[in-house]
Amino acid sequence: MKDYYETLGVKKSATAAEIKQAYRKLALQWHPDRNKTAGASDKFKEINEAFEILSDEQKRARYDQFGHAGVRSGANPGAQGQQGPFSYSYSGNLNDIFEQFGFGKEGSSDPFDIFESFFGFRTPKQQQARKPIYQLRISFKEACQGTQRQVVIRGENKTIKIPAGVDTGMRIRFTNFDVLIEVSPSPKYHREGQDLYYEQKISYLDALLGSTIKVPTIDKEVRVKIKPGTQPNTLVRLKDFGLPYLSGSWQRNRKGDFYVIIKVTLPEKLSTKEKQLLEEVRKNAA
């Protein structure tokens, strides 16, 4: 039998987060409904079996000590069969589902109160349920502002509300399904949790003498003062201009911060007059 660590492509010293990340990538790659190559189904079963063992601390410890013999269903009374952590059942075109899928319990006003991180803490009862997990990709703008999706799943129309502030790796729990959120990265901002970072270029003269710049935050354009003598890579903090925290969080009704990273640009060439003026400044400074 193939080594479980080798199956997931991770080292024996891999952290739980690294194991989850490796599983997620391989599961999407080898799912039989998405991968039509010969052997995809068997490969997918191997990946699920490996993750079921390595994602469970007790099973992983027995496997590390005794190998496959330590985690066979007969080696531990009451152990569950190794069917993999999740079962998958799709209806319709899989690519369409992955691009626009989302659904919640009928009549639920705000199902996102039960958001949690991907593969977050689960009770033994929840682990045994093995609900199907679907991935929903949304744009960065949709993550900032929130959105809705209209889809048809198993013949039923579903209207899905995506709250503002969601992030990649967050999972939505429903009665029969779970939805894993993936947010497309922004070409303009760097995100860390609910905080955003934005690089703003200014001239060396503005850095030396001070200036006022316009910064495009996700909500509106904000005027920011640059102090005289501002150094390269200075951080300017705009409090509460980041992404909103999700409802149910202890920081509910709050937003993250927006950080402006000042990048000072230097001219590649100077005019004769500019050189003369700078030489004069240098002489006076000496």
C-alpha positions as CSV (number, residue, x, y, z in Angstrom):
1,M,0.0,0.0,0.0
2,K,1.2,3.4,-0.9
3,D,2.5,5.7,1.8
4,Y,-0.2,8.3,2.8
5,Y,2.3,11.2,3.0
6,E,3.5,10.3,-0.5
7,T,0.0,10.1,-1.8
8,L,-0.7,13.7,-0.7
9,G,2.8,14.9,-1.7
10,V,3.7,16.2,1.8
11,K,6.6,15.4,4.2
12,K,6.0,13.4,7.3
13,S,6.6,16.6,9.3
14,A,3.9,18.4,7.5
15,T,1.5,20.6,9.5
16,A,-2.3,20.1,9.6
17,A,-2.7,23.2,7.4
18,E,-0.2,21.9,4.8
19,I,-2.0,18.5,4.7
20,K,-5.4,20.2,4.2
21,Q,-4.0,22.4,1.5
22,A,-2.4,19.5,-0.4
23,Y,-5.7,17.5,-0.1
24,R,-7.8,20.3,-1.4
25,K,-5.6,20.8,-4.5
26,L,-5.5,17.1,-5.3
27,A,-9.2,16.5,-4.7
28,L,-10.1,19.1,-7.2
29,Q,-7.6,17.8,-9.7
30,W,-8.6,14.1,-9.5
31,H,-12.3,14.2,-8.9
32,P,-13.8,11.7,-11.5
33,D,-16.6,14.2,-12.5
34,R,-13.9,16.6,-13.4
35,N,-11.0,14.4,-14.5
36,K,-11.9,11.9,-17.2
37,T,-8.5,10.2,-17.5
38,A,-8.1,6.5,-16.8
39,G,-7.5,5.8,-13.2
40,A,-8.8,9.1,-11.9
41,S,-11.4,7.4,-9.7
42,D,-8.9,5.2,-8.0
43,K,-6.5,8.1,-7.5
44,F,-9.3,10.1,-6.0
45,K,-10.1,7.3,-3.5
46,E,-6.4,7.1,-2.5
47,I,-6.3,10.8,-1.9
48,N,-9.4,10.7,0.3
49,E,-8.2,7.7,2.3
50,A,-4.8,9.4,2.9
51,F,-6.4,12.6,4.1
52,E,-8.9,10.8,6.4
53,I,-6.0,9.2,8.2
54,L,-3.6,12.2,8.3
55,S,-6.2,14.8,9.2
56,D,-7.1,12.9,12.3
57,E,-4.5,13.3,15.1
58,Q,-5.1,9.9,16.7
59,K,-5.2,8.0,13.4
60,R,-2.1,9.8,12.2
61,A,-0.3,8.9,15.4
62,R,-1.2,5.2,15.0
63,Y,-0.1,5.3,11.3
64,D,3.2,7.0,12.1
65,Q,3.9,4.3,14.7
66,F,2.4,1.1,13.2
67,G,2.0,1.9,9.5
68,H,-1.1,0.8,7.6
69,A,-1.7,-2.0,10.2
70,G,-2.4,0.6,12.8
71,V,-5.3,2.2,10.9
72,R,-7.1,-0.7,9.3
73,S,-10.7,-0.8,10.2
74,G,-10.2,-3.9,12.3
75,A,-7.3,-2.4,14.3
76,N,-9.5,-0.1,16.3
77,P,-12.9,-1.2,17.6
78,G,-15.6,1.1,16.4
79,A,-13.4,2.7,13.7
80,Q,-15.2,4.1,10.6
81,G,-14.6,2.6,7.2
82,Q,-12.0,4.5,5.1
83,Q,-14.3,6.1,2.6
84,G,-12.5,9.4,2.6
85,P,-13.5,12.6,4.4
86,F,-16.2,13.6,1.9
87,S,-18.6,12.2,-0.6
88,Y,-19.3,14.1,-3.8
89,S,-22.5,14.3,-5.7
90,Y,-23.0,16.6,-8.6
91,S,-25.9,17.4,-10.9
92,G,-25.5,19.1,-14.2
93,N,-22.3,20.5,-15.6
94,L,-19.5,20.4,-13.0
95,N,-17.6,23.4,-14.4
96,D,-20.8,25.5,-14.1
97,I,-21.3,24.4,-10.5
98,F,-17.7,25.2,-9.5
99,E,-18.0,28.7,-11.1
100,Q,-21.4,29.8,-9.8
101,F,-22.6,27.2,-7.3
102,G,-24.1,28.3,-3.9
103,F,-27.1,27.4,-1.9
104,G,-28.6,27.5,1.5
105,K,-31.4,26.1,3.6
106,E,-34.9,27.3,2.4
107,G,-36.2,30.0,4.6
108,S,-32.9,30.8,6.2
109,S,-32.5,34.6,6.7
110,D,-28.8,34.6,7.3
111,P,-27.1,31.2,6.9
112,F,-23.7,32.9,7.0
113,D,-23.8,33.3,10.8
114,I,-22.3,29.8,10.8
115,F,-19.2,30.7,8.7
116,E,-16.0,29.0,9.7
117,S,-12.6,28.3,8.3
118,F,-12.2,25.5,5.8
119,F,-11.9,22.2,7.7
120,G,-12.5,24.0,11.0
121,F,-13.3,22.3,14.2
122,R,-16.1,19.7,13.9
123,T,-17.8,17.4,16.4
124,P,-17.5,13.6,15.9
125,K,-21.1,13.6,14.7
126,Q,-20.3,16.2,12.0
127,Q,-17.2,14.3,10.9
128,Q,-19.3,11.2,10.4
129,A,-21.9,13.1,8.3
130,R,-19.3,13.6,5.4
131,K,-21.4,16.2,3.6
132,P,-20.5,17.0,0.0
133,I,-18.4,20.1,-0.4
134,Y,-18.6,22.4,-3.4
135,Q,-16.3,25.3,-4.3
136,L,-17.6,28.7,-5.1
137,R,-15.3,31.3,-6.7
138,I,-16.2,34.9,-6.4
139,S,-14.4,38.1,-7.5
140,F,-12.5,40.4,-5.1
141,K,-15.1,43.1,-5.6
142,E,-17.9,40.6,-4.6
143,A,-16.0,39.7,-1.5
144,C,-15.7,43.4,-0.6
145,Q,-19.3,44.4,-1.3
146,G,-21.2,41.1,-0.9
147,T,-23.3,39.6,-3.7
148,Q,-26.1,37.1,-4.6
149,R,-26.1,34.0,-6.9
150,Q,-29.1,32.5,-8.6
151,V,-28.5,28.8,-9.3
152,V,-30.4,25.6,-10.0
153,I,-29.2,22.6,-8.0
154,R,-30.9,19.2,-8.3
155,G,-33.9,20.8,-9.9
156,E,-34.4,23.4,-7.2
157,N,-33.9,27.2,-7.6
158,K,-31.6,28.7,-5.0
159,T,-30.8,32.3,-4.2
160,I,-27.5,32.6,-2.3
161,K,-26.4,35.6,-0.3
162,I,-22.6,36.1,-0.1
163,P,-21.9,38.5,2.7
164,A,-19.2,41.2,2.4
165,G,-15.9,40.3,4.0
166,V,-15.6,36.7,3.0
167,D,-12.2,35.3,2.3
168,T,-10.6,32.3,0.6
169,G,-10.9,29.1,2.7
170,M,-14.1,30.1,4.5
171,R,-16.7,27.4,4.6
172,I,-20.5,27.8,4.7
173,R,-22.4,24.9,6.5
174,F,-25.8,23.9,5.3
175,T,-28.0,21.0,6.2
176,N,-27.0,18.7,3.3
177,F,-24.0,20.5,1.8
178,D,-21.1,22.7,2.5
179,V,-19.7,25.5,0.3
180,L,-16.1,26.4,0.2
181,I,-15.3,30.0,-0.8
182,E,-12.4,31.0,-3.0
183,V,-11.8,34.7,-3.6
184,S,-9.9,35.8,-6.7
185,P,-6.9,37.9,-5.8
186,S,-7.0,41.7,-6.4
187,P,-4.5,43.1,-8.9
188,K,-4.5,46.3,-6.9
189,Y,-4.6,45.4,-3.2
190,H,-2.8,42.9,-1.0
191,R,-5.1,41.4,1.6
192,E,-4.2,40.1,5.0
193,G,-7.4,39.1,6.8
194,Q,-9.7,42.1,6.8
195,D,-6.8,44.5,6.3
196,L,-5.7,45.8,2.9
197,Y,-2.3,47.1,1.6
198,Y,-1.9,49.5,-1.3
199,E,1.3,50.8,-2.9
200,Q,1.3,54.5,-3.7
201,K,4.1,56.0,-5.8
202,I,5.2,59.5,-5.1
203,S,8.1,61.6,-6.4
204,Y,11.2,62.3,-4.4
205,L,10.2,65.9,-4.2
206,D,6.8,65.1,-2.7
207,A,8.6,62.9,-0.2
208,L,11.1,65.7,0.7
209,L,8.7,68.6,0.7
210,G,5.4,67.0,1.6
211,S,2.2,66.7,-0.5
212,T,-1.4,65.6,-0.6
213,I,-2.2,62.4,-2.6
214,K,-5.5,60.7,-3.5
215,V,-5.8,57.1,-2.5
216,P,-8.4,54.7,-4.0
217,T,-9.8,52.7,-1.1
218,I,-12.4,50.0,-1.8
219,D,-15.2,52.4,-0.8
220,K,-14.1,55.8,-2.0
221,E,-11.2,58.0,-2.9
222,V,-9.5,59.4,0.2
223,R,-7.1,62.4,0.4
224,V,-3.9,61.6,2.4
225,K,-1.3,64.1,3.6
226,I,2.3,63.2,3.0
227,K,4.6,64.7,5.6
228,P,7.8,66.4,4.6
229,G,10.7,64.0,4.9
230,T,8.6,60.9,4.4
231,Q,10.9,57.9,4.0
232,P,10.4,55.1,1.4
233,N,8.1,52.2,2.4
234,T,6.5,54.3,5.1
235,L,3.1,52.9,6.1
236,V,0.1,55.3,6.4
237,R,-2.8,53.7,8.2
238,L,-6.5,54.5,7.3
239,K,-8.5,53.1,10.2
240,D,-11.7,51.2,9.3
241,F,-11.2,51.5,5.5
242,G,-10.6,47.7,5.1
243,L,-13.0,44.8,4.6
244,P,-15.9,44.3,7.0
245,Y,-15.8,41.5,9.6
246,L,-18.4,38.8,9.2
247,S,-21.5,38.7,11.3
248,G,-21.1,36.5,14.3
249,S,-17.5,37.6,14.8
250,W,-16.5,39.2,18.1
251,Q,-15.6,42.2,15.9
252,R,-19.0,42.5,14.4
253,N,-19.9,45.8,12.7
254,R,-16.2,46.6,12.5
255,K,-13.9,46.9,9.5
256,G,-10.2,46.1,9.0
257,D,-7.7,48.9,8.2
258,F,-6.3,50.2,4.9
259,Y,-2.5,50.7,4.8
260,V,-0.8,52.9,2.2
261,I,2.7,51.9,1.4
262,I,4.6,54.9,0.2
263,K,7.0,54.1,-2.7
264,V,9.4,57.0,-3.5
265,T,10.4,57.1,-7.2
266,L,13.7,58.6,-8.3
267,P,14.1,60.2,-11.8
268,E,16.5,58.3,-14.1
269,K,17.6,61.6,-15.7
270,L,17.7,65.2,-14.5
271,S,17.7,68.4,-16.5
272,T,20.6,70.8,-16.3
273,K,18.6,73.2,-14.2
274,E,17.5,70.4,-11.8
275,K,21.1,69.3,-11.4
276,Q,22.2,72.8,-10.6
277,L,19.5,73.3,-8.0
278,L,20.3,69.9,-6.3
279,E,24.0,70.7,-6.3
280,E,23.2,74.0,-4.6
281,V,21.1,72.1,-2.0
282,R,23.9,69.7,-1.4
283,K,26.4,72.4,-0.8
284,N,24.1,74.2,1.6
285,A,23.5,70.9,3.5
286,A,27.2,70.3,3.8
